[in-house]
């Protein structure tokens, strides 16, 4: 997957008080993604864009669009990525 395809899948991080605490407590980051994106495509896009391996991806459809909750190996990796994308 190239960067252009990945940016069409992962649209932006979703930052709220709840998702902010998910970084520290569960090593998860929430993203708004393309409504047609699959979990495996989301994981591939995260790997392409941020060079981090996603352990698990859960999705839900909300009024904000489709959200992807991406779990990373440990809190340090999630915290590093959250800092890189401007969450922390």
C-alpha positions as CSV (number, residue, x, y, z in Angstrom):
1,X,0.0,0.0,0.0
2,X,1.3,3.4,-0.9
3,X,0.9,6.7,1.1
4,X,-1.8,8.1,-1.1
5,X,-4.0,5.0,-0.6
6,X,-3.3,5.1,3.1
7,X,-4.4,8.7,3.5
8,X,-7.7,7.9,1.8
9,X,-8.3,5.2,4.4
10,X,-7.2,6.9,7.6
11,X,-8.6,10.4,7.5
12,X,-7.7,11.9,10.8
13,X,-7.2,11.2,14.5
14,X,-10.3,11.6,16.7
15,X,-9.4,13.5,19.8
16,X,-11.7,13.7,22.8
17,X,-11.2,13.3,26.6
18,X,-12.2,9.7,26.4
19,X,-9.9,8.8,23.5
20,X,-7.1,10.8,25.2
21,X,-7.4,8.5,28.2
22,X,-7.4,5.4,26.0
23,X,-3.9,6.1,25.0
24,X,-2.6,5.9,28.6
25,X,-4.9,3.2,29.9
26,X,-5.4,0.8,26.9
27,X,-2.6,1.8,24.4
28,X,-5.3,2.6,21.8
29,X,-5.7,5.5,19.4
30,X,-8.9,6.4,17.7
31,X,-9.0,7.5,14.1
32,X,-11.8,8.6,11.8
33,X,-11.6,6.3,8.7
34,X,-13.2,5.8,5.4
35,X,-16.6,4.3,5.8
36,X,-15.7,1.5,3.4
37,X,-12.4,0.6,5.0
38,X,-11.9,-2.9,6.4
39,X,-10.0,-3.7,9.6
40,X,-7.1,-5.2,7.7
41,X,-6.8,-2.2,5.3
42,X,-6.9,0.1,8.4
43,X,-4.0,-1.8,10.0
44,X,-2.0,-1.7,6.7
45,X,-2.6,2.1,6.4
46,X,-1.4,2.7,10.0
47,X,1.7,0.7,9.2
48,X,2.3,2.7,6.0
49,X,1.6,6.1,7.4
50,X,3.1,5.9,10.9
51,X,5.4,2.8,10.7
52,X,3.7,1.2,13.7
53,X,2.2,-2.3,13.8
54,X,-1.4,-2.4,15.0
55,X,-2.2,-5.4,17.2
56,X,-5.9,-5.1,17.0
57,X,-8.5,-2.9,15.2
58,X,-12.1,-2.4,16.3
59,X,-14.5,-0.2,14.3
60,X,-17.8,1.5,15.0
61,X,-20.1,3.7,13.0
62,X,-21.1,7.0,14.7
63,X,-22.5,10.4,13.8
64,X,-18.9,11.5,13.3
65,X,-18.2,8.8,10.7
66,X,-16.6,5.4,11.0
67,X,-14.2,5.2,13.9
68,X,-11.3,2.8,14.2
69,X,-9.8,2.0,17.6
70,X,-6.3,0.8,17.0
71,X,-4.4,-1.1,19.7
72,X,-0.7,-1.1,19.8
73,X,1.8,-3.4,21.5
74,X,2.5,-1.2,24.5
75,X,1.7,2.1,26.0
76,X,5.0,3.6,24.9
77,X,4.3,2.9,21.2
78,X,0.8,4.4,21.5
79,X,2.1,7.4,23.4
80,X,4.9,8.0,20.8
81,X,2.4,7.9,17.9
82,X,-0.1,10.2,19.8
83,X,2.7,12.7,20.3
84,X,3.7,12.5,16.7
85,X,0.2,13.2,15.4
86,X,-0.4,16.0,17.9
87,X,-2.7,14.3,20.4
88,X,-0.5,14.8,23.4
